[in-house]
Amino acid sequence: MSNEADVLADFIRSETGYSGAIAPDDDLLEAGILDSFNIVSLAMFAQERFGVEFEGEDLVRDNLASLNSLVQLIRLRSAGG
């Protein structure tokens, strides 16, 4: 996993108490690791931790449901995209 994914996985574990493995492509909502409240907390944490700002259109399931998709969004916004 990338450094960003590791940081996000650590946050998820600390917020939810989940202790299992989190693969980069796991759908965190379908797996029951996150719920709608946790996903909002994760997005807010990612913005704060990585110094990015998500647009309204970024906050969709496809961008937030897996570590890989969220890391891609973080990198896109970090690059000014």
C-alpha positions as CSV (number, residue, x, y, z in Angstrom):
1,M,0.0,0.0,0.0
2,S,1.0,3.6,-0.5
3,N,1.9,5.8,2.4
4,E,-1.4,7.7,1.9
5,A,-3.3,4.4,2.0
6,D,-1.5,3.3,5.2
7,V,-2.4,6.6,6.9
8,L,-6.0,6.3,5.8
9,A,-6.2,2.6,7.0
10,D,-4.7,3.6,10.4
11,F,-7.4,6.3,10.7
12,I,-10.1,3.8,9.8
13,R,-8.9,1.4,12.4
14,S,-8.7,4.1,15.1
15,E,-12.2,5.5,14.2
16,T,-14.0,2.2,13.9
17,G,-12.1,-0.3,16.0
18,Y,-11.8,-2.5,12.9
19,S,-8.8,-4.8,13.3
20,G,-8.9,-6.9,10.1
21,A,-6.9,-6.5,6.9
22,I,-7.9,-3.6,4.6
23,A,-6.9,-4.2,1.0
24,P,-6.4,-1.1,-1.2
25,D,-9.3,-2.1,-3.5
26,D,-11.7,-3.4,-0.8
27,D,-15.1,-1.7,-1.0
28,L,-15.2,-0.3,2.6
29,L,-18.9,0.3,2.6
30,E,-19.9,-3.1,1.1
31,A,-17.5,-4.8,3.6
32,G,-19.2,-3.1,6.5
33,I,-16.0,-1.5,7.6
34,L,-17.4,2.0,7.1
35,D,-20.8,3.5,7.2
36,S,-22.1,6.8,5.8
37,F,-21.0,8.7,9.0
38,N,-17.5,7.1,8.9
39,I,-17.0,7.9,5.2
40,V,-17.7,11.6,5.9
41,S,-15.2,11.6,8.8
42,L,-12.6,9.9,6.5
43,A,-13.1,12.5,3.8
44,M,-12.7,15.3,6.3
45,F,-9.6,13.6,7.8
46,A,-8.0,13.2,4.3
47,Q,-8.5,16.8,3.5
48,E,-7.0,18.0,6.8
49,R,-4.1,15.4,6.8
50,F,-3.1,15.8,3.2
51,G,-3.8,19.5,2.8
52,V,-6.3,19.1,0.0
53,E,-9.8,20.4,-0.6
54,F,-12.4,18.2,-2.2
55,E,-15.1,19.7,-4.4
56,G,-18.7,18.7,-4.0
57,E,-18.5,16.5,-7.1
58,D,-15.6,14.6,-5.5
59,L,-17.7,13.4,-2.6
60,V,-19.3,10.5,-4.3
61,R,-19.2,6.8,-3.5
62,D,-16.8,5.9,-6.4
63,N,-14.1,8.2,-4.9
64,L,-14.6,7.3,-1.3
65,A,-15.4,3.6,-1.1
66,S,-11.8,2.2,-1.3
67,L,-8.4,3.3,-0.2
68,N,-7.1,3.3,-3.8
69,S,-9.9,5.5,-5.1
70,L,-9.5,8.0,-2.2
71,V,-5.7,8.0,-2.7
72,Q,-6.2,8.8,-6.4
73,L,-8.5,11.7,-5.4
74,I,-6.0,13.0,-2.9
75,R,-3.2,12.9,-5.5
76,L,-5.4,14.6,-8.1
77,R,-6.3,17.5,-5.7
78,S,-2.7,17.7,-4.5
79,A,-1.6,18.3,-8.1
80,G,-4.1,21.1,-8.5
81,G,-6.6,19.0,-10.4
